[in-house]
Amino acid sequence: MSALRFVLGDQLTRSIPTLNGLDPAADVVLMAEVMDEATYVPHHKQKIAFLFSAMRHFADGLRAEGVKVDYVRLDDEGNTGSFTGELERAARRHLPDAVFVTEPGEYRVAEEIDGWRTRFNVPIHVRPDDRFFCSTVDFARWAEGRKSYRMETFYRSMRERTGLMMKGGAPEGGRWNFDADNRKAWPPGETPPQRLRFAPDEATREVIDLVERRFPKHFGTLDDFGWGVTREQALASLDDFATRCLPSFGDYQDAMRAGEPFLYHATLSPYINAGLLTAREVVDRAIREYEAGRVPINAAEGFLRQILGWREFIRGVYWHRMPEYKDGNALGAARSLPTFYWTGDTPMNCLHNAIEDTKRQAYAHHINRLMVTGNFALIAGIAPAEIEEWYLVVYADAYEWVELPNVHGMATFADGGLMSSKPYAGGGAYIDRMSDYCKGCSYSPKVKSGPKACPFNYLYWAFLIRNAPKLQHNARMAMPYRTLARWDDKRKAGLVAEADAFLDSLPTGYP
């Protein structure tokens, strides 16, 4: 019996279920670079280059083991541009008795794979993706009967279930959550560590040339490409983070600094989401560093919460609520995405820095994503589908399963509070407190209205005024609404008019 084993581009894990039971003498591994996956949104050039190069290196590693690999490059003659088309061609070439694939990370691909069972006259075996701590079935059991989902509740259940950072049935250190210790601003004068980056090898340079040639109008630049593209490089990045950055990660995980996109953040998400690292080994390494006394508990727990808590939680929400989930728009946001999201050309220095860093690195850490680009989209009333597509386009770690709940549920509150107890809306004061962006800005976070005012200030209050019918009874929004209650109608109308005038002045659309 021969099998065709289809490994997708975000499944670059040697232990992926697709490859379980592989018979090198009879089976063939299929991998394909297809135009559909590069263009269903116009992905950042670095994301395409990272994945294609990582796929090619993964295939070389299998060949070195003696595995037969049928690898289809983007520019190969006859490439159909789709997973289905390439499976069909490969089935004609190899005449397999069965096809094996691991369940994909995105709903649209799952629908495509579902169609294979009726299209092909060969058994299609779709195996569960076991690289997560919580299966989609287990999440559905946890979610059953709940009107809303809260990550903290889920996270505690996962701690208990896995035993990670638990001692005698209680959380390590006597607390579930050390987040209150993780909100320090970046110290003036401190220089962040230089991060481990990798010079492109010959294979990666070939892919970079391909991407520049085939996707010249896609967002971003390849000039600073430094992502690892092999398992060995991903492991080196994990070691670099664990030894040099994790000890201070907790303290400064919410800090932002102009021109410094990485600070002490892990920058491991592209590797984990593509499969070059597993969530289990990343978490285990962080806990070993803590147990050895090299990392404080607030850093270790904060990192564990991001992986075991948040990452698993949003994947569960995605698969439990799709496909209807993406269509929600609880606040009725309808404005078009400003052009500066693509160009970075804005006098708002925080947004300029976050977007420029993203153009150069295909990366921004979570506070830039939530409280700068996400916060602006929320309080400006950007249509959820438009800002969701932007996030899917611009980051090397973005796949719909991780991007959509983060943006739809947390950044834009478009699900009406299903997974977040309040909108993450804020004015200029938060950005000023947690960054140095405001020092180089044309606007002042201390000015509330007028031409010198930080737009985040009047946009924030206008957002609250417009959405009062839906938000004013939210207990976590009580304080700002008490403030609003003391303002007269004229003052409120002036803020809304100022916000509208500013937003109406912004060009929209892709340049």
N, C-alpha and C positions, 0 to 999 in steps of 0.2 A: 504493500500500500504506500502510495506517495501522497504527500501533502504540500500544498502551497500555503506558506505562512506569511501573511501580509502585515508588515510592521509599519505603522504610521509615524509621521515625523515628530510627534510628541511622545513617542513610546520607545525612546532610545535607552532602554534598560535591558541588560542582558537576561535578567530573570523575568522579563515581561511574559505573561501567561501564553502569549502567542507562540513562544519558543519552547514552552514546556513539552517534553517528549520528542523534541526535534531529533530526527534520524538523518545525520549528515550524508548517509549513503543514498537516501531516497528522496528527501525533502528539499524544497527550494524556498528560500526567503525572498519575498518580493518587497522592494522599496521603490517609491516613485516620487519624484519632484513634479508636481502638477500645477498648472496655471490656476486652476480653480482655487487652490488653497493659498496661493500667493496674492490673489486678487479679489476674493469675495468681499474683503475690504482692502484698500490700498496700503498694506502693511508697511511699517517703517523699513527702510532698506536694510538696517542692521538686523532686524528680526529675520528677514528672508535669508540674508547671508549667514547668520548664525545657524539657522535650522538646516539649510542645505549643506553647509560645511559639516555640521555635526552629523547629519545623516550619512554623508560620504565617509567620514571617519568611522562611524559605527559599522557601516557595511564592510570597510577594510578590516576592522577587527574581527568580524564574523568570518571573512574569507581566510584570515590568518589562522583560524581554528579549523579550517577545512570545510566550512559550511558553504554550500552553493548559494550565491546571492544573485538574483536577477534585479539589477539596479537600473532604473530608468531616469536619465537626467533630463532636465527641463528642455534642453535643445536637441535631444535625440530625435532622429527622424521617426515620424509616426506617433510621437507622444500625443495622446488624445486630450490631455489637459485635465483629466478627471480620475478619481480613484476607481470609479466603475469601469471606465474605458480601459484603464491600465490592467485591472483585474481580468477583464475580458480578453485582452491581448495575451496576458501571461497564461491564462487558462488554455488558450489555443496552443501556446508554445510548449507547455509542460504536461497537459492532459492529467491534472491531479485527480486523485480519488476523493479529496476533501480540501476545503479551504478553512484555515484558522485565522482569526483576528481577535484582538482584545477590544472590548467596548471602548468607543472613542470618548473624548472629553467634551465634544460639542453636540448639541441636539441635532443640528442640521446634518452632521455626518452620521449620526445614529439612524436618522431617517433614510439616508442613502444606503447604509448597510442593510437596513431592514428590507430594502427592495431587492437585494441580491438573492434572497431565498427563492423568489419567483422568477428572477431573470436567468439564473444559472442552473444548469442541470447537474449540479454537484452539491453535496452537503456543505452548508456554511455553518461553522461553529464559532459563535461569538462568546468569548470568555470574559468573565468579570475582571475588572482592573483591580488587582490586589495591592496596589502601591499606596493605598490610603488606609488610615487607621479605622475609618468608619465606612462601611459599605452603604450604598444607596438604600438597601433594604433596611439596614439597622437605623439609618437616619429617619426613614419613613416611620419606623416603630416609635422612635423618640418623639417625632413631630405629631403623631396621631393624637387628635383631640385638643391640640393647642390652637388657640386663636392667633397667637403671635409667637415668634421664635426669638429667643434671646441667647446670644452667643455665650454669655457668662454661665447660664444654666447648663447649656450643652457642654461647655468646656469642663465644668466640674464633673459632669457625668463621665466625660472621656478620661479625666484624671483617675477617677475611681475605677473605671473599666480597665485601663492600661496599667495602672500602678505607677505611672511616671511622676516623679517628684512627690511621692506619697510615703508616709512613714506611719505604720501601725494604723492604717485606715484614715489618717488625718493628713492634710497637706503639709509638705515640707515647710518648716519655718512657722507653722501655725496659722498661715494665711493662704487663701486661694490666689490672691491677686496682689501684686506689689506695684500696681500701675501708678499709685500716688507718688512713688519714689522715682518715677521715670519721666519727669516733666521739666527737666532743667534746660534753661537756655544755654546756647553755646558760649563758653567762656571767652571773653575778649582776649585776643592775642594768641589763643591756642590754635595750633596747626593740626588739622586732621592727618591721620597716617596716609602715606601714599599707598594706593591700593594695587594689588596684584593684577596686572593686565598682561595680555599675551600678544606678542607680535604675530601677525598672520603668517602661516606657513604657505607653501606653494599651493596646496589644495585650496586653502581659504582665499588666497589672492585670486585664484582662478574663479571662485564663486563670487568674490567681490566684483570682478570684471563683468561677470555674467549679470549680476544685479544692476550694476550701473548701466549696462547696455540694454537690458530688457525692461527695467523699471525706472527710467530716468525721472519721471514726474512724481514718484512716490515720496512721501514725507521723509525728512531726515537726511543725514549725511553719513557717509562711510569713512570719513577722514580719520576719526578717532576709534575705529573698530578695534576692540581689545578683548572681546569675550573669548573665553575658552571654548573649544569645540570638541574636546575629547573627554572621556571619563577621567583620565589622569589629570587633565587641567582643572576639571571641576572639583576633584578631590583636593588639589593644591589650593584652590580658592576657599574651600571649606576649612582647610588647615590654617590658611592665612587669616580668615575671619575669626576662627576660634581662639587663636593665640594672640593676635594683635588688636582685634576690635571688640570681641564679645565682652571683655571685662568692663568696657565703658559704654557698651551698647545701650544698656538699660537707662542710665542717667540721661543720655542725650538723644534718645530715639525720637523725641518730638521736636528736636531743634532743627533749624534751617540756617544755611549760610550761603551768601552770594558766591557763585563760582565753584561751589563744592557740593556736587550732587550726591556723594557717597557718605561722607562723615564716618560714623562707626557702623553703618548699616551693613547687612550681610551681602547684599547683591548676589544672593544665591538663587533667587526665585526663577530666573531664566533656566538654570540648570535643573532645578527640581521639577519645574513644569514641563520640561522637555524630556525628562527621564535620566539625565546624566548623573543626577544624585537622587536618592530616595528620601522621603520625609523621615523615615525611621532612622536612617544613619545620621542625618543632620541633627535631629533631636538627641539621639544617643551621644553624639560628640559634645553637644552643649552641656548635657547633664554630667558627662565625665569630667569636663573642665570645672564644673561647679563642685563635684564631689572631691576633686583633687585640691580644692581650695584656691584655684586660680581665677575664679569668676564669682562675683557676689550673687546672692540669691535673686536680687531684683532684675539682674541681667538675664540669668538663666531662666527664671520664671517668665519674664517678659517675652523672651524668644520662644519658649515652649508654647506660650499662649498664642503667638502668631501662627505657629504651625499646627499644633494639636487642636487649638481652639478655632481661630478665625478661618484658616485655610480649609479645614475639614467642614466647618459650619457652612461656609458659603457654597461649597460644592454640594452639600446636602440640600440646601435651599434650592439651588439651581435645578437639580434633577427631580426634586419633589414637586416643584411648582411649574416647571416648564410643560408646554410651550406658552401657556397663558401669561406667565409671570412678566415677560418682557413688554406686554402691551399696556401695563398699568401707567397711569399718570394722575396720581392722587391730587396733586396741586394744580393740575391744568396748565402746566408750563408749556409755552408755545413759541417762544422766541427762537430765531435761527442762531446758530453758532457764530460768534464773531470771527472774522478773518484772522485776528491776531493769534487765535489758538493754533493756526498753521504757520504763521510767520514769526511770532514772538515780538512783533513790532507794536509795542504799547508802552506809554510812559509809566504804567503801573509796574514798578520795578520787581515786585514779587512775582507777578505773572510773567514778566519778561524773562527773569532768571529761570523759573520753573520750566518754561517752554523751550528756552535756548538749551538748557541742560538736556532736555528730552530729545531735542533735535540731534544733539551731538552724541548722546549716549544710549538712546532708546530706553532710558531709565529715569525715574524720579522716586524718591522714597515716599512712604505712605502719608506723611504729613503734607508734603507738597501736593500730593494727589488729592487728599481729602480737603485740606483747609486753604489751599490756594486755588488750583484749577477747579476742583470740585465745588468748593464754597462759592466761587464766583458764579459758576453755572447754576447753582441752586438759587442764590438770592437774585440773580438776573432773570430767572425764569426761562432758562434754555430748555427747549424740548428734550425730554429724556432720551429719545432715540438718537438725536444728533450728538449729544455729549457722550452717550454710550459708544457710538461708533468711533468717536475720536479716541477714547481710551483704548478701544480694541486695535486701532490703527497704530498708535504711537509707541507702545511699550513692547520690549522684547519678551516679557513674561506674560503677555496678554493672550488669553484664550477665553472664549465666551463664558465657560463655566466659572471662571474666577473673576472676570471683568464685570459681567452683567449684574450679579447680586451686589458687588461692591459699589457700583455706580448707581444702579436702579434703587437699591434699598438703603444704602448708607449715604452716598454723596448727594443724591437728589431727592430722597424721601418719596420716590415715585410709587413705592408700594404701600404708602400710607401708614407705615409703622409696623409692617409685618416683621421686620427684622431689626428695627432700630426704634428706640423709645422716643426719639425726638429728632428733628432735622439738625444736622451739623452745620448750622449757620453761625457766622460770626462777622464782626466788623474788623476795622483795621487794628484795633488794640491787640488782638490775639497775635496777629502776624508780627506786629512790632515787638511784642514780648518774646516771641520764640525765634526771632531771626534778626539779621542786620539789614534786611532788604529796605526798610523804610528810610535808612540813612542816605541812600542814593536815589531816592524817589522824587519825582516832581510834585507829589502830593504829600500831605501830612496826616498821619493817623490821629493827630490830636485836634484837627479841624473837622467839624461835623458837617458843614455845608458850605457851599460857595466854590469858586474855581480852584482853590487850593486844598479843598477837602479830599481825603482819601475816598474814592468811590465806594469802597467796601462799607464805609460808614452809612451813607444815605441809602445805599442799596439794601443794607441789612434792615434798616427800619422800614423802608418801603415794602420789603418782603413780608415783614411781620404785619404791616397794616393790610396789605392785599389779602393775606392768608389768615387773617384773624378768625373768620368763621370756622376754619378747619383746625386752627392751632391754639386758640386762646384758652381752651379748656384742658390743654395738655399740662399736667402737673409740672413737668420739667421746663415748661416755658412760662411759668407763672411770673418770675421776676421781671423779664422784659415787658410782659403785658401789663404788669402793674405800673411800670414806668410810662408806657403808652397811654394808660388810662388818665394820667395827669396832664396830658397834652391836649390842647384844643384842636378843633377840626381844621383851623387855618394852618397850624403848624404841620399837621399830618399831611394835608393836601400839598403843602409846599415841598415836603420831602418826596412824596410820590411824583410830583411834577419834575423835580430835579433828577430823580432816578430815571424817569421816562425819557427826559431830554438827553441824558448821558447815553442811555442804551440805544436810543434812536440814532445817535450820531455815529455808532460803530458800524463799519462795513461788515458784511456777513458773507459767508460762502468761502469755498476753496479758491485761493488766488490763481 
